[in-house]
């Protein structure tokens, strides 16, 4: 498992850099949030969280309905962007 995913601060920075790149490429905030939702769905199915921060996000994701998961995805984009 990548160190990026194991360390939450590295994960936020990595995501933030990708958000900034996506914005520079012309993707809208809505499109970026939709992609974040799809990535969240993938991670939920395929990745076992390696730290307490990622585990907490997964637990919130697991109990949320589709609308709440979209909110989590949007919030992760905002958090990541602040850490770019």
Backbone as CSV, one residue per row, in Angstrom:
resi,resn,N_x,N_y,N_z,CA_x,CA_y,CA_z,C_x,C_y,C_z
1,UNK,0.849,-1.183,0.000,0.000,0.000,0.000,0.884,1.232,0.000
2,UNK,0.530,2.166,-0.778,1.294,3.401,-0.930,1.359,4.183,0.381
3,UNK,2.509,4.801,0.630,2.664,5.679,1.791,1.672,6.832,1.727
4,UNK,1.322,7.268,0.517,0.364,8.360,0.351,-0.949,8.025,1.026
5,UNK,-1.415,6.795,0.880,-2.696,6.404,1.457,-2.567,6.108,2.945
6,UNK,-1.435,5.612,3.395,-1.247,5.272,4.802,-1.179,6.501,5.693
7,UNK,-0.628,7.599,5.193,-0.470,8.813,5.978,-1.525,9.827,5.548
8,UNK,-2.415,10.215,6.456,-3.538,11.080,6.110,-3.090,12.451,5.618
9,UNK,-2.040,13.007,6.215,-1.551,14.311,5.754,-1.019,14.219,4.326
10,UNK,-0.293,13.141,4.026,0.179,12.932,2.650,-0.993,12.756,1.696
11,UNK,-2.021,12.048,2.151,-3.222,11.793,1.337,-3.914,13.111,0.991
12,UNK,-4.093,13.977,1.997,-4.739,15.274,1.757,-3.925,16.111,0.773
13,UNK,-2.614,16.129,0.945,-1.762,16.900,0.042,-1.832,16.339,-1.374
14,UNK,-1.749,15.026,-1.495,-1.832,14.370,-2.802,-3.158,14.713,-3.488
15,UNK,-4.257,14.572,-2.758,-5.564,14.888,-3.326,-5.662,16.364,-3.702
16,UNK,-5.148,17.217,-2.840,-5.191,18.643,-3.113,-4.457,19.010,-4.388
17,UNK,-3.306,18.411,-4.587,-2.546,18.663,-5.813,-3.327,18.201,-7.043
18,UNK,-4.025,17.067,-6.919,-4.829,16.573,-8.041,-6.023,17.495,-8.310
19,UNK,-6.625,18.043,-7.248,-7.752,18.970,-7.415,-7.281,20.223,-8.152
20,UNK,-6.150,20.759,-7.744,-5.608,21.951,-8.395,-5.309,21.655,-9.868
21,UNK,-4.729,20.498,-10.154,-4.450,20.115,-11.545,-5.744,20.016,-12.348
22,UNK,-6.771,19.430,-11.751,-8.058,19.281,-12.440,-8.672,20.647,-12.744
23,UNK,-8.580,21.562,-11.787,-9.108,22.914,-12.012,-8.344,23.614,-13.130
24,UNK,-7.029,23.469,-13.121,-6.209,24.086,-14.176,-6.530,23.495,-15.550
25,UNK,-6.948,22.231,-15.554,-7.315,21.565,-16.811,-8.716,21.960,-17.266
26,UNK,-9.426,22.746,-16.427,-10.735,23.249,-16.821,-11.923,22.474,-16.279
27,UNK,-11.697,21.498,-15.400,-12.816,20.773,-14.819,-13.548,21.660,-13.817
28,UNK,-14.863,21.574,-13.816,-15.675,22.360,-12.887,-15.641,21.733,-11.494
29,UNK,-16.027,22.528,-10.509,-16.098,22.023,-9.137,-17.074,20.850,-9.049
30,UNK,-18.175,20.941,-9.778,-19.164,19.864,-9.782,-18.572,18.576,-10.360
31,UNK,-17.841,18.690,-11.444,-17.215,17.522,-12.055,-16.180,16.902,-11.127
32,UNK,-15.387,17.749,-10.491,-14.376,17.256,-9.549,-15.047,16.530,-8.386
33,UNK,-16.147,17.074,-7.870,-16.870,16.428,-6.771,-17.453,15.088,-7.204
34,UNK,-17.952,15.014,-8.432,-18.477,13.738,-8.944,-17.362,12.702,-9.049
35,UNK,-16.203,13.132,-9.509,-15.061,12.219,-9.580,-14.642,11.775,-8.184
36,UNK,-14.651,12.699,-7.231,-14.306,12.355,-5.855,-15.277,11.320,-5.301
37,UNK,-16.554,11.447,-5.643,-17.558,10.473,-5.209,-17.235,9.103,-5.798
38,UNK,-16.907,9.058,-7.075,-16.575,7.781,-7.720,-15.324,7.157,-7.104
39,UNK,-14.334,7.993,-6.792,-13.130,7.483,-6.141,-13.466,6.955,-4.749
40,UNK,-14.332,7.675,-4.032,-14.770,7.207,-2.714,-15.456,5.856,-2.790
41,UNK,-16.296,5.671,-3.791,-16.972,4.378,-3.980,-15.941,3.272,-4.231
42,UNK,-14.955,3.554,-5.073,-13.907,2.587,-5.365,-13.126,2.242,-4.094
43,UNK,-12.682,3.269,-3.367,-11.909,3.037,-2.151,-12.707,2.257,-1.121
44,UNK,-13.996,2.536,-1.028,-14.851,1.832,-0.078,-14.862,0.329,-0.368
45,UNK,-14.887,-0.013,-1.651,-14.953,-1.428,-2.042,-13.598,-2.128,-2.042
46,UNK,-12.530,-1.384,-2.314,-11.246,-2.035,-2.624,-10.105,-1.796,-1.643
47,UNK,-10.211,-0.785,-0.783,-9.067,-0.426,0.055,-9.439,-0.503,1.529
48,UNK,-8.622,-1.223,2.289,-8.791,-1.275,3.732,-8.052,-0.085,4.327
49,UNK,-8.743,0.814,5.036,-8.087,1.998,5.597,-6.904,1.619,6.482
50,UNK,-5.800,2.347,6.307,-4.559,2.032,7.005,-4.287,2.918,8.219
51,UNK,-5.189,3.853,8.509,-4.989,4.709,9.681,-6.355,5.131,10.228
52,UNK,-6.331,5.703,11.424,-7.581,6.055,12.105,-8.384,7.104,11.335
53,UNK,-7.713,8.055,10.710,-8.420,9.095,9.960,-9.169,8.497,8.778
54,UNK,-8.495,7.660,8.016,-9.144,7.026,6.867,-10.242,6.060,7.309
55,UNK,-10.035,5.384,8.434,-11.054,4.466,8.966,-12.305,5.249,9.336
56,UNK,-12.147,6.418,9.967,-13.306,7.234,10.357,-14.090,7.684,9.123
57,UNK,-13.372,8.097,8.078,-14.053,8.513,6.845,-14.807,7.334,6.241
58,UNK,-14.194,6.150,6.236,-14.865,4.971,5.688,-16.119,4.645,6.483
59,UNK,-16.044,4.745,7.796,-17.218,4.445,8.618,-18.343,5.443,8.335
60,UNK,-18.003,6.716,8.169,-19.020,7.708,7.804,-19.604,7.385,6.430
61,UNK,-18.731,7.031,5.486,-19.161,6.673,4.133,-20.129,5.486,4.193
62,UNK,-19.785,4.494,4.999,-20.592,3.269,5.075,-21.992,3.507,5.630
63,UNK,-22.133,4.447,6.558,-23.457,4.684,7.134,-24.251,5.729,6.366
64,UNK,-23.575,6.455,5.468,-24.255,7.508,4.715,-25.052,6.976,3.543
65,UNK,-26.112,7.708,3.199,-26.841,7.384,1.974,-26.136,8.087,0.812
66,UNK,-26.656,7.949,-0.384,-26.003,8.499,-1.565,-25.779,10.005,-1.448
67,UNK,-26.762,10.731,-0.983,-26.648,12.179,-0.835,-25.575,12.544,0.186
68,UNK,-25.546,11.834,1.290,-24.551,12.104,2.324,-23.140,11.763,1.835
69,UNK,-23.022,10.700,1.050,-21.719,10.349,0.481,-21.240,11.423,-0.491
70,UNK,-22.165,11.996,-1.245,-21.788,13.085,-2.145,-21.294,14.284,-1.354
71,UNK,-21.921,14.541,-0.213,-21.477,15.627,0.666,-20.075,15.336,1.199
72,UNK,-19.831,14.106,1.621,-18.502,13.733,2.100,-17.474,13.949,0.989
73,UNK,-17.818,13.555,-0.223,-16.898,13.726,-1.357,-16.593,15.205,-1.582
74,UNK,-17.630,16.054,-1.551,-17.412,17.495,-1.735,-16.535,18.066,-0.618
75,UNK,-16.781,17.622,0.608,-15.977,18.097,1.735,-14.530,17.633,1.625
76,UNK,-14.311,16.422,1.166,-12.943,15.934,0.972,-12.221,16.760,-0.087
77,UNK,-12.937,17.158,-1.148,-12.335,18.004,-2.177,-11.922,19.335,-1.566
78,UNK,-12.797,19.930,-0.755,-12.469,21.213,-0.119,-11.282,21.061,0.829
79,UNK,-11.292,20.012,1.627,-10.202,19.766,2.564,-8.901,19.548,1.802
80,UNK,-8.950,18.762,0.770,-7.748,18.483,-0.016,-7.203,19.756,-0.644
81,UNK,-8.105,20.566,-1.190,-7.676,21.799,-1.854,-6.964,22.730,-0.874
82,UNK,-7.420,22.771,0.354,-6.768,23.607,1.381,-5.383,23.085,1.737
83,UNK,-5.131,21.809,1.446,-3.849,21.197,1.799,-2.922,21.018,0.602
84,UNK,-3.305,21.590,-0.532,-2.492,21.452,-1.754,-1.198,22.213,-1.629
